């Protein structure tokens, strides 16, 4: 997540989400920004299953205390979030 966030800053990711008309109208467990980073992570860790990629992406955030009580979603939730993002 750290490397992706440096290469693709949150502001650039948010602009891409907005430009595609996928801005969130409500709060989700998997916000669009995280889902976009997740999709990029799928390309980096292509042999890994969905949940392992999510764990890798959120590990750094958890280490610095940015995720709080957030729990990693199950595979169907990730699939729905990807579909929602487009």
Protein Blocks (a to p, Z undefined) as FASTA:
>chain_A
ZZmmmmmgfklmmmmmmmnopacfbdcfbdfklmmmmmmmmmmmmmpcfklmmmmmmmmm
mmnopnmmaccddfklmmmmmmmnZZ
